[in-house]
Amino acid sequence: MRRARGEEAVRAFEAALAGYDAVLADEPVNRDALQNRAICLTRLGRYGDAFDANRRLVDAHPDFALAHFNLAETCLPLDRFEDAVAMCDRALGLEPALGRALLTKGFALAALGRLDASRDALKAALASNDPQVRERLRDWVEPDGRPTILDPLDLFTAKFHDRLLRCEWARFEEDRMLIERAVLASAPDARRPRSIAYRLVNLGISRRAQRIALSQVSRIVEADAAQLPRLPAPLAKTPDRLLRIGYVSGCFCDHPAARLLRGVLREHDRKRFRVHTYALTPSDGSEEHREIVASSDRFADLSHLDWHAAARRIRNEGIDILVDLDGYVQGNRGEIVAQRPAPLQVALMGYAGTLGSSFIDYLVADDAVLPPGDEEDYSERVVRLPHTYFATYYLTLELPRRATRSEHRLPERGFVFCAFNRYEKYDPHRFSTWMRILRAVPDSVLWLLSGLGEGNLRAAAAAAGVAPERLVFAGRLRHHFQHLDRARLADLYLDTRLFNAHTTACDLLWAEVPLLTAPGDTFASRVAASLLRAARLEELIARDEDDYAELAIALARDSGRLARIKRHLVENKARLPLFDTPRYVRNLERAFNAMWRRHAAGQPPAGFDVADPGA
């Protein structure tokens, strides 16, 4: 027994298991051996085996409160939340002061959507004298190491997002609406961890609910920034001097955002602007990182600095307009921007919606993603660029090789629909439409990326009357040009519903693959419409779900029409506004100049539209 414990202490869990098995061979109901064996199985991620081991412990020692608690803990990763609640109640019946059982019960109730009951359990856990409650909460932290706020809504949203990654849609609409109602009913002074912002954007909750939730996220960031020393005053508001534009991001690496933005940095007019870039992550040695550095007048790696030192560095360099390229994407460091290191601060591209904050003055958009009249749901002043708000950079990219269908396990004949999106963007409503399309187009396949939900997607296809083998799954490729080359094998890209394709849509259009979308009511659900408009392909923007299905079927049946659309991309793409990076940058610079003129005149930020003289 002593040797097994020693192996467990140094995380040699397999060896420890062998030791505990040896003890149990002689003493089948040894409580410590049964408990520690189950813990080792949990540490190894063998949750099914751990469940069985904890059940054996409960059967052997039904009056041992920790046995029931351990079984409840094992239920969580198996999504057996009702069982977890029942086991916690049994543990608490034996030991009412077992705060960790209240904590686990709160987690399980939150995952079930029983938010009020979860809140009561979590409050009781935090008020208990169980020292392991605080110890366990060390695992529930924000990216910067701060403890997260234990709110049942946030826990439920995280679990819902995990189910989306596996394409588990049993209660999709009910759970989505539960989240929206809970946000709308939340207390005015509520605060939320920033991790929820990234998850909410996938769900398509209403713009009003998004603004409420994002203001609750920004409240934490603003409070943290307010604890730091004040920065020195900015430079004078000279109206016509050369402007210093700072771009700050954690994505200046091998990342889609870096591939799109490197051309923007390069194309800025150096007679009127100086370009500073601030990286929030260290160099990964990638080509994208090198190009970002080469395209900047000044590059700084802030990844080793704390929030205040990073903000002070930006202020000391006299940045006039700071462009936040991240918003609340994963890994952001919003506290830097929240200290207002620049007199004007702008959100561009990083987050598909409002940030709900007081520290971002302007949001760059267009009238497709943010139509006139929607401004009340945004905390920022809205600046609309012509064509599209989305920056691209492809003009130096060559695609010399031609992939073949056979090497990517696609049928040599037949129509290939494609939807290369992350699984959390899928939803049962749009997937049902895709199956309707496949049923109407014999010999067609749907080409998807590989992921955790493959089995569930195949099962959903079979339930919809579509042979599961008509779903073809593509693996990840190492190089971007390989992805673009492979994409050209598709005949038509089918966009997702609640959160559109962004960079992937640009990739497919550059690869000369037509894309079909149906705009929704939120920023994230309108991005593809913005991109298609800038590609002069408004005919591929469907009115609604039925029109989306009918248009996809019509295009699959009309090879001449599809060929005309592809020819439009082949012959014109270098001149289309979507891919005309210099034109995009001139319009962005017009926006920056207008923002600065207002500021220099002592006027507060105000929304406006940018006109393109060359349109």
N, C-alpha and C positions, 0 to 999 in steps of 0.2 A: 504494500500500500504506500509506503514512504517513497519507494522508487517511482511509482506511477505519479505521485504528486510532484516529485521533482521534475519529471519529464513534462508534466503539464505546466509547471512554473516557467520553463524555458521554451514553451510553445511547441514542444515536440509532441503534438497531439496524437499522432498515430501510435507512437511508442507508449504514450500514456494509456491509450485505449487498450492496448495489449496487456498492460499491467493491471488495469481495472477488470478486464475479462478474466485474468488469472485469479484475482481475488474473488470474483463472483462465482467462479467454478467451484470454490470451496465454501463460500458464504453467499448463497444466491440472493439473500435479502439484505446484504450489507448496505446500509443507507448511504454512507459517504461514497462508496464505490459506485452505487447506482446513480447518485446525483452527479458526481464528477464525470462519469462516463457520458451522461447526457450533455453536460456542458462542453466536453471535448467534441462531441458530434456537432453541436451547434457552432463551435468555433471553426470547424472544418466546412461549414455550409451544408452539411448533410441533414437538412431540416426534417425530412421525412423520417429518417432513422432516429433523430433526436426526439421527435414526437413520440415514437414508439418507446424509446428509452425512458422518457419522462412519464409516459403512461404506466410503464412497469414500476417506476418509483412510486407513483400514486397508489397503484394497486397493492404494493407491499407495505406502504406507510400512509394510509388514508388520513391519519391525524396530523401529518406533518405539513404545516402551512406552506413551506417553501416548495414542497413537491407540486402542489396545485399551482403556485405562482410560476414555477419553472415550466410547467406544461402550458400555461397561458402565454408565456414568452415565446415558446416554440410555435404557438398558433399564429402569431403575427406574421412571420415571413411566409407562412402557408395560406395567408388570407382567410384563416378560420376565425373570423372576428367574433362571431356569436359564441363560439366555444371559448375564446379568450376571456370574454366577459364573464361567462359562467365559471371558469376556473378561478378568475380573480375573486369573484364573490365567495367561492368556497374557501380560498386562502384567507380572505378577510373575516369570514365567519370563524375561523380558527385563531386568527391573530389580527384583531381590528387595527392595530397600530402599524401594520405592514404597508408603509407609504408607497413602496415600489409597486405593490399590487394595485393601488389606486392609480398610479401613473400609467401602468400598462392598460388598466381598464379604460382610462381616459383616451389613450391612443386607439384602442379597439373601438370604442364608442364613436370617436371622431371618424374613423375609417368607415363606419356604418352610416354616417350622416346624422347621428343622434347628437347634435351639437350642444344642446343645453345640458344634457346628461353628462356629456364629455367634459364640458366646462366645470361642472360641479366636482367631478372626480379629480380633475387636474388641480383645482384650487385646494381640495382636501389633501392631495399628495404633497403640494408645495408647503402646506401648513403642518404637515406631519413631522415627527422627529426622526424619521428614518434617514440615516446618513447617506444611504445609497441612492436616494432620490437625486440629490445634487450631483453625486458622482455620475449617475447615468445621464444627466443632462449635459455632461461634457460632450456627448456625441451629437447633441442638437445645437450646432453652432452655425453662425453665418460664415461666409468665405474668409472674412478677416479675423475670425476667432471669437467674436462676441457671441454670447448666448442668444439663441433665437427666442422669440416670444411664443409661449405655448398657448396658441389660440386654436381651438378645435377646427375652425374654418380653414386655417392654413394647413393643419395636419390632413384634413380631408382633401384639400386641393392637391397636396403632394401625393397622396395615395391615388387620387383620381388620375393625376398625370402619369403615375407609374402604370396604371391600367391602360392608358392610351398607348404607352410604349409597347404594350403587349397586344394591342388591338382587342381589348376586352370591353365590349360595348353593351353589356346586359342592361344597364340603367343609365345610358349615356345622357339622354335628354333630361331625365329626372334629376340626375346629379349635377348637370350643368346649370339647370335652373335653381337647384338648391343653393349653389354657390352664388349665383347672381342675387337671389333674394336675401341671402345672409349678408352680402356686401351692402346692399341697399338699406338693410335694417341695422347695420352696425353703428356703434356709438360715434358721435361726431369727432371725438378725440382719440379714436382707435388708432393703433399703430400696427404695422405689419412688416415682417422680414422681407428683404428685397427679393428673396428667392421666389416669392409668390408672384412677382411681377412677370417674370419669364413664363411661368406656368399659365397665368391668366390669359396671356395674349393668344394662346392656342385655342381657347374655349369659346371665343365668339360671344362673350357676354356683352351686354349693351354698352354703348359708349359712356353713358352716365355712370354705370357701375364701374367701368374701367377707371374713370376719373376719380371716383371716390376711393377705390382700392389703391390707385397709384399715389393719391395724396396721402394716404395712410402710410405707404412705404416711404415717401419722401420726408414725412414728418420725423422719422427716425434719423434719416441721413442729415437733415437740417439741424436736429437737436445735437447730434454728434459734432457737427461742424461748428456750432455755436459755442462749444466748450473750448475751442482752440483760440490762441491769441489772434488779435486783429491783424490783418495784413496792412502794409503801407498803402498810402493812397495811390491810385493809378495816375498815369501821365495826363497832361492837359488834353482837352477836347479839341485839338486842332482839326478843322474840317477837311482840308485837302491834302494832308501829308500822306506819305507812303504808309500803308496800313500793315500792321503785323497780325497775321492770321495764325492762330495756334490750333492744331488738330491733336486731340488727346484720345487715346484708345488703348485697349489691351489686345488688339487684334493686328498689330503691326508684325506679323509673322506669317507662317504658312497657313493662311486663313482666307476664305472667300472675300472678306471685306478688304483685305490688303490688296488682293488682285484687282479689285474694282477701283480702289482709291489711288493707286500709285500714279495713274494717268492724270487724275485731277490735280495732284500735287505738282506734277511735272508741267502741266499746261498753264498754271497761274502766270499772269503777266508780272514779270519781275520789275517792270518800271513803276508799278503801282502797288505791289504787294510783296511782303516778305513772308515766307512759309516756314513756320516752326512746327515740328512734330514732337509729341510727347508720348513715349511708349510706357505702358503700365505693366508690361511683361518683359522679361529679358530676351535678348536675341536668341533665336533658334537656329541661326545660321542659314536660313532659307533664302532663296532668290527673292521672294517677296520682301523680306526684311531688308535685304541689300538695296532693292530698288526704292523702298520707302526712304531709306537714309540718303540715297543718291539724289532723290527728287526733292529733298528738303534743303532750305537755306541753313537751317540749324535743326539738329536732331538731338534729343535728350532722352536717356533711359531713366525713368523715374521709379522703376520697379523696386529699387533698394531704399527709397525714401518713404518716410511716414507721410500721412495726409498733409500735415501742415508744411513740412519741408517741401513737398512736391508743389503745393499751391504757391508757396513763397517763391519757388524757382520760376514758376510761370509769371507771377506778378513782377518779379525783378527783371524779367526779359521784356517787359513792356508790351505784352500782348494786348491788342485792342479788341479783337473778337476771338473768343475761344469756342471752338466747334467740338462738341461732345459727340463722338461717333459710336458710343456704346449704349447710352441710356441705362436701362437696367438689365442688360444681357448678363449672362452668368460671368462672374469674375470681375465685374465693374468695381470701380472705387469712387463712387459718387460723392464721397465726402470732400474730395479734392475740388470738384466743380462747385460744391455747395458753399465753399469758402469765398466764392466770387473772386477768383484771381484775375479776372478780366472784366472791364466795364460792361461789355456785351457778351452774352453767352447764348449759343445756338445749338439746337439738337438737329442732327442730320443722320438719317438712315438707320442708326443703330437699333432703335426700338420702334415697332410699328404701332404707334399710338402716343398719347400724351404721357408725360412723366409726372404730371400732377404736382409739380414743384414750384417754388417761388424763385429758384436760382437759375432757371432757363428762361431767357427772354423771348426767343423766337423758335418756332418749329418750322423747318423747311418741308413743304408738302407740294401738292398740285391739286387741281380741282377735280381729279378723278379719285384720289385717295381721301380727299377732305373737301367735299363740295361746299359751296357757300351756304351758310345757315347752320353748319355743324360746329362752328367755332365755340359755342357755349360749353361744349363737352371737352374743351382743351384748356389747360392752364396757361399755355404759351400764346403769344401773338403769332398768327399764322402768316407765313410768307409762301406764296404759291409761285413756283417756277413754271414756265411754259413747258409743254410736252410731258415731262416727268420729273419727279423729285429725285429719282434713283440714278446714281452715277454708275457708269460702266467704263470698261477699258479693255478692248479686244483687238484694236486695229493692228497691233504688232504681232498678233498670235497667228501662227501658221498651223494648218492641219494637213500635213503631208500624207498621212497614212489613211487607209480605208479599212475599218473593221469589217468583219463578215458576220452574217447572222449565225453561221454554224459555230463559230468560236465563242459566241455568247449564248448558245443553247436556244436560239430563236428559230422558229420554223422558216424554211427557205421561202415558202409561199404563204400568203395570208397577210392580214392587216395587223400592224403592231401599234397598239395603244400603249402609252407610257405615262408613268406617274412617279418620278424619282424624287419623292419627298420623304422626310423623316416621318415615322409612324405616328408621332403625336399630332401630326397635322391631319391624319385620316379621321373620318367619322362615319358612322353607320349609314347616315342619310346619303352622303355622296357615294359611298361604296355601293349602296343599293342601286344608285343611278349607273355606276360603272357596270354592274352586272346586267342591268337592263340593256345597256349598249352592247355588251358582249353577246347577249342572247339574240339581239337583232342583227348582228354582223357575224355570220358563220365564218369559221376558219380564222377568227381574230384571236389575239392574245393580249393580256395586260401585263406589261413589263414593269416590275417594281424593284426597289432595293431590298436586299436581304435585311432581316432584323429579327427581334425577339418575337414578333407577332406573326411570323409566317404560317405556323400551324393554324392559328385562329383565322387568318385571312383565307386559307384554303377551306376551312370548315364553313366560313361564311359564304364563300363562293358556292360550295356544294349545296348549302341550304337555300341558295337563291336559284338553284337549277343550272349552275354553270360547272362544268367539269373542272376540278381543282387544278389539273395539269395545264389549264389555260392561263394560270398565273405563273409567270416566269420571273424568277428572282435573280437579280444581278448583284454580284459582290462588289466590295469597295475596290477602287483602283488607286494606285500609288500617285499617279501624276494627273494633273488637271487636263492636259491635252489628250490623255487616254480617255478620260470621261467624255470630253467633247466629241472625240472621234467615234466612240461607242454610241453616243446619243444620236448620231446621224442615222442609225439603223431604225429609229422609230419613225412612224408615219404621222402620228398626232399625239401631242402631249395633253393629258387631261389634268386640269388644275384641281387642287383641293379647295374645300368650301370655306371654312372658317378662318384659316390662315393660309393665304396663297403662297405659291412659289415666289421667291424673290430672286436671289442669285441664280438658282436653278432655272428659272424661267428665262433669264437673260442668256444663260449658257445654251439652252435649247434653241432659242431664237437665233443666236449666233451660229449654231450648228445647222440652221436652216430647217428646223422642225416647227411646224405650226403649233400654236398653243391655244387651247380653248378654256375660257373662264366664264364665271357668272358672278358678278360683284355682289357682295352682301352689304351690311349696314355699318361695318367698322373699317378702320384704316387697314388693318391686316387682311381683310377680305376683299380689298379693292386694288391691291398692289399690281396684280397681273393685268387688270384693266388699264392701269396707268402705263405699264410697259407695252401693251399691245397698241395703245393709242400712239405712243411714241414710235412704234414700229410701223405705223400706218396700216394697222390690221384691225380696225374697229369691227369688221364683220365677224371676228372671232370672239366678241364679247356678247355672251348670251344674256337674254332678259331675265330668265329665271331658270329653275331646275329642269322643267320640262323642255324649255327651249335649248338648254345645254345638251340634254340627251338627244333631242331631235337633230340638232346641228352636228353633233358627233357622228350620228348614224348617217346623216346626209353626206358628210365629208368622206366617210369611209366608202360610201357607195358611188361617189362622184369623183373618179380619179382625175378627170380634167380640171375640176375646180380646185382640188388639192394641189395638183401640179402647178396651177397658176399662182396659188399662194406661195408655194415653195420657190417658184421662179422669182416672185417679187422679193423674197429674202435674198436669194442668190445674187440677183442683179443690183439690188439697191442697198443692201445692209450697211455698207460703209458710209452711205450718205443719210441714212435714217437718223432722226434725232436721238433715238435710243442709243445708238452707237457712236454718235458724233461727240466725242469727249471735249474737243476744243470749244464747240458750241455750248455744251453744258456748262463748262467752266466760265465762259463769258457771262452767261446768265446768272450763275452763282455769284460772280464778282459784282454784277449789277445789284444783286440783293444785298451783298455786304456793304457796298457803297451807300445804298439807300438807308440801311440800318445806321451806319456811322453818321450820315448827315443829320438824321433825326437826333442822335445822341449829342453830336457837337452843337446842335442848336438848342440843347437843353430840353428837348421833347421826350416824353416817355415812349417806350416801344409801342408800335401800332402795326397791325396787319396790313399787308399790301400784296398786290400781284406784280410780277415782273413781266415786262413785255419783251419779246424777242424781235429786234429790228429786222432780222433776216427771215422771219417767218412769212 
